């Protein structure tokens, strides 16, 4: 962390970046929506109504504001900026799952970026003892509110029995 960021806490970062509470992603501020628009019919399902070419947002996770279980129909890429490591539970379409850590310690296998393919259910929380995580998500095509699907822990625990205990822990 650089000297000018060393003393910042989560509240200060939220204020400086204008982050607001969000139903799925802790605290969020949309930072970019492409001016180029892919016209209706220019993309396959579920995007046939058209979408911006891309979008991006900042998001912050705290102990009281995790990433809730959801998926976005769009491909998205998490980027790590500041704070403590984030544990991300990924549920793959083949029934498998993984926990990836987005954080600063690349020697320990942390990821600075993490690809989440479209329609992949996921949830995230701070690593043990963490205070806050600041990252970003870029999406393509750009996200429309209809692209977000909230997951049901019990339903997904049945579909992913190997991840059932993790799903409940993260929830």
C-alpha positions in Angstrom: 0.0 0.0 0.0 1.3 3.5 -0.8 1.8 6.0 2.0 -1.2 8.1 1.0 -3.5 5.0 1.3 -2.0 3.4 4.4 -4.2 5.2 6.9 -7.5 4.8 5.1 -10.3 2.7 6.6 -13.4 1.2 4.9 -15.6 4.2 5.7 -13.1 6.7 4.2 -12.7 4.6 1.1 -16.5 4.3 0.7 -16.9 8.0 1.0 -14.1 8.9 -1.3 -15.4 6.6 -4.0 -19.1 7.2 -3.5 -19.9 3.5 -2.8 -23.5 2.8 -1.8 -25.0 -0.4 -0.2 -25.9 -3.0 -2.8 -28.2 -6.0 -2.5 -25.6 -8.5 -3.9 -22.2 -7.0 -3.7 -21.5 -5.2 -0.4 -21.0 -1.6 -1.5 -21.0 -0.5 -5.1 -20.6 2.4 -7.5 -20.9 1.9 -11.3 -17.8 3.5 -12.7 -18.3 2.8 -16.5 -21.0 1.9 -19.0 -19.8 1.8 -22.6 -21.3 4.4 -24.9 -21.3 1.8 -27.7 -24.5 -0.3 -27.6 -24.9 -3.7 -29.2 -28.3 -3.5 -30.9 -31.2 -5.8 -30.3 -30.6 -9.1 -32.1 -26.8 -8.5 -32.2 -26.1 -11.0 -29.4 -27.3 -14.5 -28.5 -29.7 -15.3 -25.7 -30.0 -14.1 -23.0 -28.8 -10.7 -24.4 -31.0 -10.5 -27.6 -32.6 -7.2 -26.4 -29.2 -5.6 -26.7 -26.6 -4.4 -24.2 -23.9 -1.8 -23.7 -20.6 -3.2 -25.0 -19.2 -3.4 -21.5 -19.5 -2.0 -18.0 -17.5 -1.7 -14.8 -18.1 -1.1 -11.1 -16.2 -0.7 -7.9 -17.2 -3.0 -5.0 -16.3 -3.2 -1.4 -16.8 -6.2 0.9 -16.8 -5.8 4.7 -17.7 -8.4 7.5 -21.2 -7.0 7.5 -21.5 -6.6 3.7 -20.4 -9.7 1.9 -21.0 -10.7 -1.7 -24.3 -12.6 -1.6 -24.9 -15.8 -3.6 -25.8 -14.7 -7.2 -24.8 -15.0 -10.8 -24.6 -12.5 -13.6 -25.4 -13.8 -17.1 -22.5 -11.8 -18.4 -18.8 -12.8 -18.2 -17.1 -10.7 -15.5 -13.6 -10.2 -14.3 -12.9 -9.3 -10.7 -9.9 -7.0 -10.1 -8.2 -6.5 -6.7 -7.3 -3.0 -5.6 -6.9 -2.5 -1.9 -7.6 -4.1 1.5 -7.6 -7.7 2.7 -8.0 -10.9 0.7 -11.4 -12.0 -0.5 -12.5 -15.6 -0.6 -14.7 -16.4 -3.6 -16.8 -19.6 -3.8 -17.4 -20.6 -7.4 -20.0 -23.1 -8.5 -19.1 -24.6 -11.9 -21.7 -25.8 -14.4 -20.2 -29.4 -14.3 -21.2 -29.6 -10.6 -17.7 -28.9 -9.2 -16.7 -25.9 -7.1 -13.7 -24.1 -6.0 -12.6 -21.3 -3.5 -10.3 -18.8 -5.1 -8.6 -16.0 -3.1 -8.4 -12.6 -4.7 -5.7 -10.8 -2.8 -2.2 -9.3 -2.8 0.0 -12.4 -2.0 0.6 -13.9 -5.4 3.4 -16.1 -3.9 0.6 -17.8 -1.9 -1.6 -18.3 -5.0 -3.8 -15.2 -4.5 -5.3 -13.9 -7.7 -5.1 -10.2 -8.7 -7.8 -10.9 -11.3 -10.4 -13.7 -11.3 -12.6 -14.6 -14.3 -16.2 -15.5 -13.6 -17.8 -17.0 -16.7 -21.3 -15.9 -17.4 -24.1 -17.5 -15.4 -21.7 -18.9 -12.8 -23.1 -18.7 -9.3 -20.7 -17.3 -6.8 -20.5 -15.7 -3.3 -17.6 -14.1 -1.5 -16.4 -13.1 2.0 -13.4 -11.6 3.6 -10.6 -14.0 4.5 -10.5 -14.8 8.2 -9.7 -11.6 10.2 -10.2 -9.3 7.2 -11.6 -5.8 7.6 -12.4 -4.8 4.1 -11.7 -5.5 0.4 -11.9 -3.1 -2.5 -12.1 -4.4 -6.0 -13.8 -3.9 -9.3 -15.8 -6.0 -11.7 -15.7 -5.5 -15.4 -18.4 -7.1 -17.5 -19.0 -7.8 -21.2 -21.5 -7.3 -22.6 -22.5 -4.6 -20.1 -24.8 -5.6 -17.4 -28.5 -4.8 -17.3 -30.4 -5.4 -14.0 -32.2 -8.3 -15.6 -28.8 -10.1 -16.0 -28.5 -10.6 -12.2 -30.0 -13.8 -10.7 -30.0 -14.2 -6.9 -29.2 -17.7 -5.8 -31.1 -19.9 -3.3 -28.6 -21.5 -0.8 -30.8 -24.6 -0.3 -31.5 -25.2 -4.0 -27.8 -24.8 -4.9 -26.7 -27.0 -2.0 -28.8 -29.8 -3.5 -27.3 -29.2 -6.9 -23.7 -29.0 -5.5 -23.6 -31.4 -2.6 -19.9 -31.2 -2.3 -20.2 -27.4 -1.7 -23.2 -27.5 0.6 -21.3 -26.8 3.8 -19.3 -24.0 2.1 -22.5 -22.5 0.7 -24.0 -22.4 4.2 -20.7 -21.0 5.7 -20.5 -18.2 3.1 -24.2 -17.4 3.6 
